[in-house]
Amino acid sequence: MFPSISLAQEIGLVVLFAAALVWVLGLGHMLWDSRFHHPEPGAYEGLPVIPAQRGRAAHPMESVELTEAEQQAFAGLIRTFPQH
């Protein structure tokens, strides 16, 4: 094919070109599907994207008892924020 490069380099170029072509075709297919495939509302019945919030007593490691000084400091911080 090219007189200045070896056969192994030519094969490497063909493999690289084929991989790039497969990648471009796959990307085009993915973009085409995302642009023109609009499922009906409610058709997606998979897992929720955001997990449901657990209750306050879900696990003892998820809650911390504050001391009176910490509660007062937190209340002071809350009072400093502007109310909307």
PDB file of N, CA, C and O in Angstrom:
ATOM      1  N   MET A   1       0.830  -1.177   0.000  1.00  0.00           N
ATOM      2  CA  MET A   1       0.000   0.000   0.000  1.00  0.00           C
ATOM      3  C   MET A   1       0.882   1.252   0.000  1.00  0.00           C
ATOM      4  O   MET A   1       0.884   2.005  -0.974  1.00  0.00           O
ATOM      5  N   PHE A   2       1.625   1.476   1.072  1.00  0.00           N
ATOM      6  CA  PHE A   2       2.572   2.592   1.126  1.00  0.00           C
ATOM      7  C   PHE A   2       3.978   2.003   1.084  1.00  0.00           C
ATOM      8  O   PHE A   2       4.300   1.124   1.884  1.00  0.00           O
ATOM      9  N   PRO A   3       4.816   2.468   0.171  1.00  0.00           N
ATOM     10  CA  PRO A   3       6.158   1.872   0.079  1.00  0.00           C
ATOM     11  C   PRO A   3       7.074   2.242   1.241  1.00  0.00           C
ATOM     12  O   PRO A   3       8.083   1.573   1.462  1.00  0.00           O
ATOM     13  N   SER A   4       6.739   3.303   1.995  1.00  0.00           N
ATOM     14  CA  SER A   4       7.657   3.761   3.036  1.00  0.00           C
ATOM     15  C   SER A   4       7.391   3.139   4.411  1.00  0.00           C
ATOM     16  O   SER A   4       8.173   3.361   5.336  1.00  0.00           O
ATOM     17  N   ILE A   5       6.308   2.366   4.572  1.00  0.00           N
ATOM     18  CA  ILE A   5       6.035   1.748   5.876  1.00  0.00           C
ATOM     19  C   ILE A   5       5.964   0.237   5.724  1.00  0.00           C
ATOM     20  O   ILE A   5       5.712  -0.287   4.640  1.00  0.00           O
ATOM     21  N   SER A   6       6.193  -0.447   6.835  1.00  0.00           N
ATOM     22  CA  SER A   6       6.221  -1.912   6.794  1.00  0.00           C
ATOM     23  C   SER A   6       4.807  -2.486   6.755  1.00  0.00           C
ATOM     24  O   SER A   6       3.821  -1.774   6.949  1.00  0.00           O
ATOM     25  N   LEU A   7       4.737  -3.785   6.501  1.00  0.00           N
ATOM     26  CA  LEU A   7       3.445  -4.474   6.448  1.00  0.00           C
ATOM     27  C   LEU A   7       2.750  -4.423   7.801  1.00  0.00           C
ATOM     28  O   LEU A   7       1.533  -4.250   7.862  1.00  0.00           O
ATOM     29  N   ALA A   8       3.502  -4.571   8.886  1.00  0.00           N
ATOM     30  CA  ALA A   8       2.916  -4.513  10.228  1.00  0.00           C
ATOM     31  C   ALA A   8       2.311  -3.134  10.498  1.00  0.00           C
ATOM     32  O   ALA A   8       1.258  -3.033  11.127  1.00  0.00           O
ATOM     33  N   GLN A   9       2.964  -2.088  10.032  1.00  0.00           N
ATOM     34  CA  GLN A   9       2.425  -0.743  10.214  1.00  0.00           C
ATOM     35  C   GLN A   9       1.164  -0.534   9.373  1.00  0.00           C
ATOM     36  O   GLN A   9       0.222   0.128   9.808  1.00  0.00           O
ATOM     37  N   GLU A  10       1.157  -1.102   8.170  1.00  0.00           N
ATOM     38  CA  GLU A  10      -0.040  -1.010   7.336  1.00  0.00           C
ATOM     39  C   GLU A  10      -1.218  -1.715   8.001  1.00  0.00           C
ATOM     40  O   GLU A  10      -2.333  -1.193   8.010  1.00  0.00           O
ATOM     41  N   ILE A  11      -0.972  -2.894   8.554  1.00  0.00           N
ATOM     42  CA  ILE A  11      -2.026  -3.639   9.253  1.00  0.00           C
ATOM     43  C   ILE A  11      -2.511  -2.839  10.459  1.00  0.00           C
ATOM     44  O   ILE A  11      -3.710  -2.785  10.734  1.00  0.00           O
ATOM     45  N   GLY A  12      -1.578  -2.222  11.173  1.00  0.00           N
ATOM     46  CA  GLY A  12      -1.952  -1.388  12.312  1.00  0.00           C
ATOM     47  C   GLY A  12      -2.823  -0.220  11.898  1.00  0.00           C
ATOM     48  O   GLY A  12      -3.786   0.113  12.589  1.00  0.00           O
ATOM     49  N   LEU A  13      -2.493   0.410  10.773  1.00  0.00           N
ATOM     50  CA  LEU A  13      -3.321   1.513  10.276  1.00  0.00           C
ATOM     51  C   LEU A  13      -4.720   1.044   9.902  1.00  0.00           C
ATOM     52  O   LEU A  13      -5.700   1.731  10.190  1.00  0.00           O
ATOM     53  N   VAL A  14      -4.822  -0.113   9.267  1.00  0.00           N
ATOM     54  CA  VAL A  14      -6.131  -0.652   8.892  1.00  0.00           C
ATOM     55  C   VAL A  14      -6.954  -0.961  10.135  1.00  0.00           C
ATOM     56  O   VAL A  14      -8.145  -0.654  10.179  1.00  0.00           O
ATOM     57  N   VAL A  15      -6.334  -1.564  11.146  1.00  0.00           N
ATOM     58  CA  VAL A  15      -7.043  -1.881  12.392  1.00  0.00           C
ATOM     59  C   VAL A  15      -7.471  -0.594  13.095  1.00  0.00           C
ATOM     60  O   VAL A  15      -8.592  -0.509  13.596  1.00  0.00           O
ATOM     61  N   LEU A  16      -6.601   0.396  13.135  1.00  0.00           N
ATOM     62  CA  LEU A  16      -6.935   1.675  13.754  1.00  0.00           C
ATOM     63  C   LEU A  16      -8.080   2.358  13.022  1.00  0.00           C
ATOM     64  O   LEU A  16      -8.990   2.894  13.655  1.00  0.00           O
ATOM     65  N   PHE A  17      -8.042   2.342  11.699  1.00  0.00           N
ATOM     66  CA  PHE A  17      -9.111   2.939  10.907  1.00  0.00           C
ATOM     67  C   PHE A  17     -10.432   2.208  11.142  1.00  0.00           C
ATOM     68  O   PHE A  17     -11.477   2.843  11.280  1.00  0.00           O
ATOM     69  N   ALA A  18     -10.389   0.875  11.186  1.00  0.00           N
ATOM     70  CA  ALA A  18     -11.608   0.096  11.416  1.00  0.00           C
ATOM     71  C   ALA A  18     -12.177   0.383  12.809  1.00  0.00           C
ATOM     72  O   ALA A  18     -13.393   0.513  12.956  1.00  0.00           O
ATOM     73  N   ALA A  19     -11.326   0.485  13.828  1.00  0.00           N
ATOM     74  CA  ALA A  19     -11.798   0.782  15.181  1.00  0.00           C
ATOM     75  C   ALA A  19     -12.410   2.174  15.242  1.00  0.00           C
ATOM     76  O   ALA A  19     -13.439   2.373  15.888  1.00  0.00           O
ATOM     77  N   ALA A  20     -11.781   3.145  14.570  1.00  0.00           N
ATOM     78  CA  ALA A  20     -12.332   4.500  14.548  1.00  0.00           C
ATOM     79  C   ALA A  20     -13.677   4.529  13.835  1.00  0.00           C
ATOM     80  O   ALA A  20     -14.591   5.232  14.266  1.00  0.00           O
ATOM     81  N   LEU A  21     -13.805   3.775  12.753  1.00  0.00           N
ATOM     82  CA  LEU A  21     -15.069   3.715  12.019  1.00  0.00           C
ATOM     83  C   LEU A  21     -16.173   3.083  12.866  1.00  0.00           C
ATOM     84  O   LEU A  21     -17.303   3.572  12.880  1.00  0.00           O
ATOM     85  N   VAL A  22     -15.852   2.004  13.569  1.00  0.00           N
ATOM     86  CA  VAL A  22     -16.838   1.363  14.452  1.00  0.00           C
ATOM     87  C   VAL A  22     -17.248   2.321  15.562  1.00  0.00           C
ATOM     88  O   VAL A  22     -18.428   2.398  15.902  1.00  0.00           O
ATOM     89  N   TRP A  23     -16.289   3.057  16.135  1.00  0.00           N
ATOM     90  CA  TRP A  23     -16.601   4.011  17.202  1.00  0.00           C
ATOM     91  C   TRP A  23     -17.514   5.124  16.692  1.00  0.00           C
ATOM     92  O   TRP A  23     -18.485   5.481  17.359  1.00  0.00           O
ATOM     93  N   VAL A  24     -17.210   5.678  15.507  1.00  0.00           N
ATOM     94  CA  VAL A  24     -18.027   6.757  14.956  1.00  0.00           C
ATOM     95  C   VAL A  24     -19.430   6.248  14.639  1.00  0.00           C
ATOM     96  O   VAL A  24     -20.412   6.942  14.904  1.00  0.00           O
ATOM     97  N   LEU A  25     -19.536   5.053  14.080  1.00  0.00           N
ATOM     98  CA  LEU A  25     -20.862   4.500  13.792  1.00  0.00           C
ATOM     99  C   LEU A  25     -21.644   4.245  15.082  1.00  0.00           C
ATOM    100  O   LEU A  25     -22.844   4.512  15.137  1.00  0.00           O
ATOM    101  N   GLY A  26     -20.986   3.739  16.107  1.00  0.00           N
ATOM    102  CA  GLY A  26     -21.660   3.511  17.385  1.00  0.00           C
ATOM    103  C   GLY A  26     -22.109   4.804  18.026  1.00  0.00           C
ATOM    104  O   GLY A  26     -23.211   4.878  18.570  1.00  0.00           O
ATOM    105  N   LEU A  27     -21.266   5.831  17.970  1.00  0.00           N
ATOM    106  CA  LEU A  27     -21.633   7.136  18.514  1.00  0.00           C
ATOM    107  C   LEU A  27     -22.816   7.718  17.750  1.00  0.00           C
ATOM    108  O   LEU A  27     -23.749   8.248  18.354  1.00  0.00           O
ATOM    109  N   GLY A  28     -22.779   7.621  16.433  1.00  0.00           N
ATOM    110  CA  GLY A  28     -23.893   8.110  15.627  1.00  0.00           C
ATOM    111  C   GLY A  28     -25.179   7.372  15.931  1.00  0.00           C
ATOM    112  O   GLY A  28     -26.244   7.984  16.022  1.00  0.00           O
ATOM    113  N   HIS A  29     -25.090   6.068  16.088  1.00  0.00           N
ATOM    114  CA  HIS A  29     -26.277   5.280  16.417  1.00  0.00           C
ATOM    115  C   HIS A  29     -26.835   5.675  17.779  1.00  0.00           C
ATOM    116  O   HIS A  29     -28.049   5.797  17.946  1.00  0.00           O
ATOM    117  N   MET A  30     -25.949   5.873  18.750  1.00  0.00           N
ATOM    118  CA  MET A  30     -26.389   6.260  20.085  1.00  0.00           C
ATOM    119  C   MET A  30     -27.061   7.637  20.057  1.00  0.00           C
ATOM    120  O   MET A  30     -28.106   7.827  20.678  1.00  0.00           O
ATOM    121  N   LEU A  31     -26.468   8.589  19.346  1.00  0.00           N
ATOM    122  CA  LEU A  31     -27.061   9.922  19.253  1.00  0.00           C
ATOM    123  C   LEU A  31     -28.375   9.892  18.486  1.00  0.00           C
ATOM    124  O   LEU A  31     -29.313  10.604  18.844  1.00  0.00           O
ATOM    125  N   TRP A  32     -28.457   9.087  17.443  1.00  0.00           N
ATOM    126  CA  TRP A  32     -29.688   8.971  16.669  1.00  0.00           C
ATOM    127  C   TRP A  32     -30.807   8.415  17.542  1.00  0.00           C
ATOM    128  O   TRP A  32     -31.927   8.927  17.519  1.00  0.00           O
ATOM    129  N   ASP A  33     -30.510   7.373  18.310  1.00  0.00           N
ATOM    130  CA  ASP A  33     -31.523   6.785  19.189  1.00  0.00           C
ATOM    131  C   ASP A  33     -31.968   7.766  20.269  1.00  0.00           C
ATOM    132  O   ASP A  33     -33.156   7.846  20.580  1.00  0.00           O
ATOM    133  N   SER A  34     -31.039   8.502  20.836  1.00  0.00           N
ATOM    134  CA  SER A  34     -31.418   9.420  21.903  1.00  0.00           C
ATOM    135  C   SER A  34     -32.210  10.603  21.360  1.00  0.00           C
ATOM    136  O   SER A  34     -33.004  11.197  22.089  1.00  0.00           O
ATOM    137  N   ARG A  35     -32.010  10.953  20.103  1.00  0.00           N
ATOM    138  CA  ARG A  35     -32.720  12.095  19.530  1.00  0.00           C
ATOM    139  C   ARG A  35     -34.125  11.728  19.081  1.00  0.00           C
ATOM    140  O   ARG A  35     -35.044  12.532  19.235  1.00  0.00           O
ATOM    141  N   PHE A  36     -34.315  10.544  18.533  1.00  0.00           N
ATOM    142  CA  PHE A  36     -35.586  10.187  17.930  1.00  0.00           C
ATOM    143  C   PHE A  36     -36.378   9.140  18.699  1.00  0.00           C
ATOM    144  O   PHE A  36     -37.491   8.799  18.297  1.00  0.00           O
ATOM    145  N   HIS A  37     -35.844   8.632  19.773  1.00  0.00           N
ATOM    146  CA  HIS A  37     -36.571   7.629  20.552  1.00  0.00           C
ATOM    147  C   HIS A  37     -37.156   8.309  21.784  1.00  0.00           C
ATOM    148  O   HIS A  37     -36.436   8.626  22.730  1.00  0.00           O
ATOM    149  N   HIS A  38     -38.446   8.525  21.764  1.00  0.00           N
ATOM    150  CA  HIS A  38     -39.130   9.168  22.880  1.00  0.00           C
ATOM    151  C   HIS A  38     -40.132   8.179  23.461  1.00  0.00           C
ATOM    152  O   HIS A  38     -41.218   8.014  22.904  1.00  0.00           O
ATOM    153  N   PRO A  39     -39.798   7.519  24.563  1.00  0.00           N
ATOM    154  CA  PRO A  39     -40.738   6.556  25.134  1.00  0.00           C
ATOM    155  C   PRO A  39     -41.978   7.254  25.681  1.00  0.00           C
ATOM    156  O   PRO A  39     -41.957   8.440  26.009  1.00  0.00           O
ATOM    157  N   GLU A  40     -43.032   6.499  25.768  1.00  0.00           N
ATOM    158  CA  GLU A  40     -44.273   7.028  26.323  1.00  0.00           C
ATOM    159  C   GLU A  40     -44.065   7.387  27.793  1.00  0.00           C
ATOM    160  O   GLU A  40     -43.257   6.750  28.468  1.00  0.00           O
ATOM    161  N   PRO A  41     -44.772   8.384  28.299  1.00  0.00           N
ATOM    162  CA  PRO A  41     -44.658   8.714  29.724  1.00  0.00           C
ATOM    163  C   PRO A  41     -45.031   7.503  30.581  1.00  0.00           C
ATOM    164  O   PRO A  41     -46.045   6.846  30.347  1.00  0.00           O
ATOM    165  N   GLY A  42     -44.209   7.231  31.553  1.00  0.00           N
ATOM    166  CA  GLY A  42     -44.453   6.088  32.436  1.00  0.00           C
ATOM    167  C   GLY A  42     -43.934   4.779  31.884  1.00  0.00           C
ATOM    168  O   GLY A  42     -44.093   3.738  32.521  1.00  0.00           O
ATOM    169  N   ALA A  43     -43.313   4.805  30.705  1.00  0.00           N
ATOM    170  CA  ALA A  43     -42.823   3.563  30.111  1.00  0.00           C
ATOM    171  C   ALA A  43     -41.584   3.054  30.820  1.00  0.00           C
ATOM    172  O   ALA A  43     -41.306   1.855  30.800  1.00  0.00           O
ATOM    173  N   TYR A  44     -40.833   3.957  31.450  1.00  0.00           N
ATOM    174  CA  TYR A  44     -39.622   3.547  32.148  1.00  0.00           C
ATOM    175  C   TYR A  44     -39.994   3.050  33.532  1.00  0.00           C
ATOM    176  O   TYR A  44     -40.428   3.827  34.383  1.00  0.00           O
ATOM    177  N   GLU A  45     -39.827   1.782  33.752  1.00  0.00           N
ATOM    178  CA  GLU A  45     -40.184   1.175  35.034  1.00  0.00           C
ATOM    179  C   GLU A  45     -38.954   0.623  35.737  1.00  0.00           C
ATOM    180  O   GLU A  45     -39.052  -0.351  36.484  1.00  0.00           O
ATOM    181  N   GLY A  46     -37.806   1.229  35.508  1.00  0.00           N
ATOM    182  CA  GLY A  46     -36.568   0.758  36.127  1.00  0.00           C
ATOM    183  C   GLY A  46     -36.439   1.251  37.557  1.00  0.00           C
ATOM    184  O   GLY A  46     -37.413   1.685  38.172  1.00  0.00           O
ATOM    185  N   LEU A  47     -35.238   1.179  38.066  1.00  0.00           N
ATOM    186  CA  LEU A  47     -34.968   1.656  39.415  1.00  0.00           C
ATOM    187  C   LEU A  47     -35.077   3.170  39.454  1.00  0.00           C
ATOM    188  O   LEU A  47     -34.767   3.827  38.459  1.00  0.00           O
ATOM    189  N   PRO A  48     -35.504   3.741  40.562  1.00  0.00           N
ATOM    190  CA  PRO A  48     -35.543   5.193  40.641  1.00  0.00           C
ATOM    191  C   PRO A  48     -34.127   5.763  40.595  1.00  0.00           C
ATOM    192  O   PRO A  48     -33.188   5.156  41.109  1.00  0.00           O
ATOM    193  N   VAL A  49     -33.985   6.912  39.986  1.00  0.00           N
ATOM    194  CA  VAL A  49     -32.674   7.522  39.832  1.00  0.00           C
ATOM    195  C   VAL A  49     -32.163   8.002  41.182  1.00  0.00           C
ATOM    196  O   VAL A  49     -30.990   7.815  41.506  1.00  0.00           O
ATOM    197  N   ILE A  50     -33.026   8.613  41.961  1.00  0.00           N
ATOM    198  CA  ILE A  50     -32.654   9.089  43.285  1.00  0.00           C
ATOM    199  C   ILE A  50     -33.314   8.165  44.311  1.00  0.00           C
ATOM    200  O   ILE A  50     -34.537   8.026  44.303  1.00  0.00           O
ATOM    201  N   PRO A  51     -32.548   7.543  45.177  1.00  0.00           N
ATOM    202  CA  PRO A  51     -33.154   6.626  46.140  1.00  0.00           C
ATOM    203  C   PRO A  51     -34.053   7.370  47.114  1.00  0.00           C
ATOM    204  O   PRO A  51     -33.845   8.550  47.398  1.00  0.00           O
ATOM    205  N   ALA A  52     -35.044   6.671  47.614  1.00  0.00           N
ATOM    206  CA  ALA A  52     -35.973   7.270  48.570  1.00  0.00           C
ATOM    207  C   ALA A  52     -35.239   7.599  49.865  1.00  0.00           C
ATOM    208  O   ALA A  52     -34.331   6.882  50.286  1.00  0.00           O
ATOM    209  N   GLN A  53     -35.651   8.689  50.479  1.00  0.00           N
ATOM    210  CA  GLN A  53     -35.025   9.090  51.728  1.00  0.00           C
ATOM    211  C   GLN A  53     -35.514   8.182  52.846  1.00  0.00           C
ATOM    212  O   GLN A  53     -36.707   7.906  52.969  1.00  0.00           O
ATOM    213  N   ARG A  54     -34.573   7.729  53.652  1.00  0.00           N
ATOM    214  CA  ARG A  54     -34.931   6.845  54.754  1.00  0.00           C
ATOM    215  C   ARG A  54     -35.435   7.663  55.929  1.00  0.00           C
ATOM    216  O   ARG A  54     -35.182   8.863  56.031  1.00  0.00           O
ATOM    217  N   GLY A  55     -36.136   7.002  56.790  1.00  0.00           N
ATOM    218  CA  GLY A  55     -36.642   7.661  57.986  1.00  0.00           C
ATOM    219  C   GLY A  55     -35.526   8.053  58.929  1.00  0.00           C
ATOM    220  O   GLY A  55     -34.371   7.669  58.744  1.00  0.00           O
ATOM    221  N   ARG A  56     -35.885   8.826  59.945  1.00  0.00           N
ATOM    222  CA  ARG A  56     -34.882   9.342  60.872  1.00  0.00           C
ATOM    223  C   ARG A  56     -34.210   8.226  61.665  1.00  0.00           C
ATOM    224  O   ARG A  56     -33.017   8.307  61.958  1.00  0.00           O
ATOM    225  N   ALA A  57     -34.959   7.195  62.010  1.00  0.00           N
ATOM    226  CA  ALA A  57     -34.422   6.110  62.835  1.00  0.00           C
ATOM    227  C   ALA A  57     -33.994   4.923  61.977  1.00  0.00           C
ATOM    228  O   ALA A  57     -34.120   3.780  62.414  1.00  0.00           O
ATOM    229  N   ALA A  58     -33.494   5.166  60.775  1.00  0.00           N
ATOM    230  CA  ALA A  58     -33.117   4.077  59.887  1.00  0.00           C
ATOM    231  C   ALA A  58     -31.920   3.296  60.436  1.00  0.00           C
ATOM    232  O   ALA A  58     -31.897   2.067  60.382  1.00  0.00           O
ATOM    233  N   HIS A  59     -30.947   4.006  60.955  1.00  0.00           N
ATOM    234  CA  HIS A  59     -29.745   3.352  61.451  1.00  0.00           C
ATOM    235  C   HIS A  59     -29.168   4.230  62.554  1.00  0.00           C
ATOM    236  O   HIS A  59     -29.128   5.451  62.403  1.00  0.00           O
ATOM    237  N   PRO A  60     -28.723   3.643  63.654  1.00  0.00           N
ATOM    238  CA  PRO A  60     -28.221   4.467  64.756  1.00  0.00           C
ATOM    239  C   PRO A  60     -26.978   5.280  64.395  1.00  0.00           C
ATOM    240  O   PRO A  60     -26.711   6.293  65.041  1.00  0.00           O
ATOM    241  N   MET A  61     -26.218   4.871  63.392  1.00  0.00           N
ATOM    242  CA  MET A  61     -25.025   5.613  63.003  1.00  0.00           C
ATOM    243  C   MET A  61     -25.359   6.859  62.180  1.00  0.00           C
ATOM    244  O   MET A  61     -24.479   7.683  61.931  1.00  0.00           O
ATOM    245  N   GLU A  62     -26.624   7.009  61.753  1.00  0.00           N
ATOM    246  CA  GLU A  62     -26.997   8.133  60.907  1.00  0.00           C
ATOM    247  C   GLU A  62     -27.538   9.315  61.693  1.00  0.00           C
ATOM    248  O   GLU A  62     -27.936  10.314  61.093  1.00  0.00           O
ATOM    249  N   SER A  63     -27.564   9.234  62.985  1.00  0.00           N
ATOM    250  CA  SER A  63     -28.029  10.359  63.790  1.00  0.00           C
ATOM    251  C   SER A  63     -27.046  10.608  64.928  1.00  0.00           C
ATOM    252  O   SER A  63     -26.413   9.683  65.436  1.00  0.00           O
ATOM    253  N   VAL A  64     -26.931  11.873  65.315  1.00  0.00           N
ATOM    254  CA  VAL A  64     -25.999  12.272  66.366  1.00  0.00           C
ATOM    255  C   VAL A  64     -26.746  13.170  67.329  1.00  0.00           C
ATOM    256  O   VAL A  64     -27.451  14.091  66.915  1.00  0.00           O
ATOM    257  N   GLU A  65     -26.593  12.906  68.597  1.00  0.00           N
ATOM    258  CA  GLU A  65     -27.191  13.764  69.611  1.00  0.00           C
ATOM    259  C   GLU A  65     -26.287  14.970  69.830  1.00  0.00           C
ATOM    260  O   GLU A  65     -25.089  14.817  70.066  1.00  0.00           O
ATOM    261  N   LEU A  66     -26.860  16.173  69.753  1.00  0.00           N
ATOM    262  CA  LEU A  66     -26.098  17.397  69.963  1.00  0.00           C
ATOM    263  C   LEU A  66     -26.180  17.821  71.419  1.00  0.00           C
ATOM    264  O   LEU A  66     -27.194  17.621  72.087  1.00  0.00           O
ATOM    265  N   THR A  67     -25.104  18.404  71.891  1.00  0.00           N
ATOM    266  CA  THR A  67     -25.128  18.963  73.235  1.00  0.00           C
ATOM    267  C   THR A  67     -25.929  20.263  73.207  1.00  0.00           C
ATOM    268  O   THR A  67     -26.245  20.782  72.136  1.00  0.00           O
ATOM    269  N   GLU A  68     -26.252  20.780  74.377  1.00  0.00           N
ATOM    270  CA  GLU A  68     -27.015  22.029  74.455  1.00  0.00           C
ATOM    271  C   GLU A  68     -26.253  23.177  73.800  1.00  0.00           C
ATOM    272  O   GLU A  68     -26.854  24.007  73.118  1.00  0.00           O
ATOM    273  N   ALA A  69     -24.934  23.233  73.999  1.00  0.00           N
ATOM    274  CA  ALA A  69     -24.121  24.291  73.395  1.00  0.00           C
ATOM    275  C   ALA A  69     -24.130  24.172  71.868  1.00  0.00           C
ATOM    276  O   ALA A  69     -24.195  25.187  71.174  1.00  0.00           O
ATOM    277  N   GLU A  70     -24.065  22.949  71.339  1.00  0.00           N
ATOM    278  CA  GLU A  70     -24.098  22.747  69.889  1.00  0.00           C
ATOM    279  C   GLU A  70     -25.459  23.142  69.321  1.00  0.00           C
ATOM    280  O   GLU A  70     -25.527  23.743  68.250  1.00  0.00           O
ATOM    281  N   GLN A  71     -26.540  22.811  70.024  1.00  0.00           N
ATOM    282  CA  GLN A  71     -27.872  23.194  69.575  1.00  0.00           C
ATOM    283  C   GLN A  71     -28.029  24.702  69.537  1.00  0.00           C
ATOM    284  O   GLN A  71     -28.615  25.240  68.597  1.00  0.00           O
ATOM    285  N   GLN A  72     -27.510  25.396  70.553  1.00  0.00           N
ATOM    286  CA  GLN A  72     -27.596  26.852  70.571  1.00  0.00           C
ATOM    287  C   GLN A  72     -26.743  27.475  69.456  1.00  0.00           C
ATOM    288  O   GLN A  72     -27.157  28.447  68.824  1.00  0.00           O
ATOM    289  N   ALA A  73     -25.570  26.917  69.222  1.00  0.00           N
ATOM    290  CA  ALA A  73     -24.716  27.427  68.149  1.00  0.00           C
ATOM    291  C   ALA A  73     -25.388  27.236  66.787  1.00  0.00           C
ATOM    292  O   ALA A  73     -25.336  28.123  65.935  1.00  0.00           O
ATOM    293  N   PHE A  74     -26.018  26.077  66.588  1.00  0.00           N
ATOM    294  CA  PHE A  74     -26.720  25.823  65.337  1.00  0.00           C
ATOM    295  C   PHE A  74     -27.899  26.770  65.176  1.00  0.00           C
ATOM    296  O   PHE A  74     -28.130  27.296  64.087  1.00  0.00           O
ATOM    297  N   ALA A  75     -28.643  26.991  66.249  1.00  0.00           N
ATOM    298  CA  ALA A  75     -29.767  27.930  66.198  1.00  0.00           C
ATOM    299  C   ALA A  75     -29.277  29.334  65.865  1.00  0.00           C
ATOM    300  O   ALA A  75     -29.951  30.062  65.135  1.00  0.00           O
ATOM    301  N   GLY A  76     -28.119  29.728  66.386  1.00  0.00           N
ATOM    302  CA  GLY A  76     -27.551  31.025  66.060  1.00  0.00           C
ATOM    303  C   GLY A  76     -27.172  31.124  64.591  1.00  0.00           C
ATOM    304  O   GLY A  76     -27.363  32.166  63.965  1.00  0.00           O
ATOM    305  N   LEU A  77     -26.641  30.049  64.046  1.00  0.00           N
ATOM    306  CA  LEU A  77     -26.307  30.044  62.626  1.00  0.00           C
ATOM    307  C   LEU A  77     -27.556  30.170  61.759  1.00  0.00           C
ATOM    308  O   LEU A  77     -27.557  30.886  60.757  1.00  0.00           O
ATOM    309  N   ILE A  78     -28.599  29.481  62.145  1.00  0.00           N
ATOM    310  CA  ILE A  78     -29.850  29.529  61.374  1.00  0.00           C
ATOM    311  C   ILE A  78     -30.419  30.947  61.391  1.00  0.00           C
ATOM    312  O   ILE A  78     -30.938  31.418  60.379  1.00  0.00           O
ATOM    313  N   ARG A  79     -30.325  31.624  62.527  1.00  0.00           N
ATOM    314  CA  ARG A  79     -30.853  32.990  62.621  1.00  0.00           C
ATOM    315  C   ARG A  79     -30.071  33.979  61.769  1.00  0.00           C
ATOM    316  O   ARG A  79     -30.613  35.014  61.383  1.00  0.00           O
ATOM    317  N   THR A  80     -28.797  33.684  61.461  1.00  0.00           N
ATOM    318  CA  THR A  80     -27.997  34.604  60.673  1.00  0.00           C
ATOM    319  C   THR A  80     -28.321  34.563  59.187  1.00  0.00           C
ATOM    320  O   THR A  80     -28.033  35.527  58.477  1.00  0.00           O
ATOM    321  N   PHE A  81     -28.912  33.476  58.696  1.00  0.00           N
ATOM    322  CA  PHE A  81     -29.255  33.379  57.277  1.00  0.00           C
ATOM    323  C   PHE A  81     -30.475  34.219  56.980  1.00  0.00           C
ATOM    324  O   PHE A  81     -31.411  34.258  57.779  1.00  0.00           O
ATOM    325  N   PRO A  82     -30.479  34.899  55.830  1.00  0.00           N
ATOM    326  CA  PRO A  82     -31.655  35.719  55.485  1.00  0.00           C
ATOM    327  C   PRO A  82     -32.858  34.824  55.193  1.00  0.00           C
ATOM    328  O   PRO A  82     -32.729  33.751  54.603  1.00  0.00           O
ATOM    329  N   GLN A  83     -33.990  35.279  55.607  1.00  0.00           N
ATOM    330  CA  GLN A  83     -35.228  34.546  55.379  1.00  0.00           C
ATOM    331  C   GLN A  83     -35.795  34.927  54.015  1.00  0.00           C
ATOM    332  O   GLN A  83     -35.819  36.107  53.668  1.00  0.00           O
ATOM    333  N   HIS A  84     -36.246  33.959  53.249  1.00  0.00           N
ATOM    334  CA  HIS A  84     -36.827  34.233  51.931  1.00  0.00           C
ATOM    335  C   HIS A  84     -38.309  33.996  51.983  1.00  0.00           C
ATOM    336  O   HIS A  84     -38.997  34.169  50.976  1.00  0.00           O
TER     337      HIS A  84
END
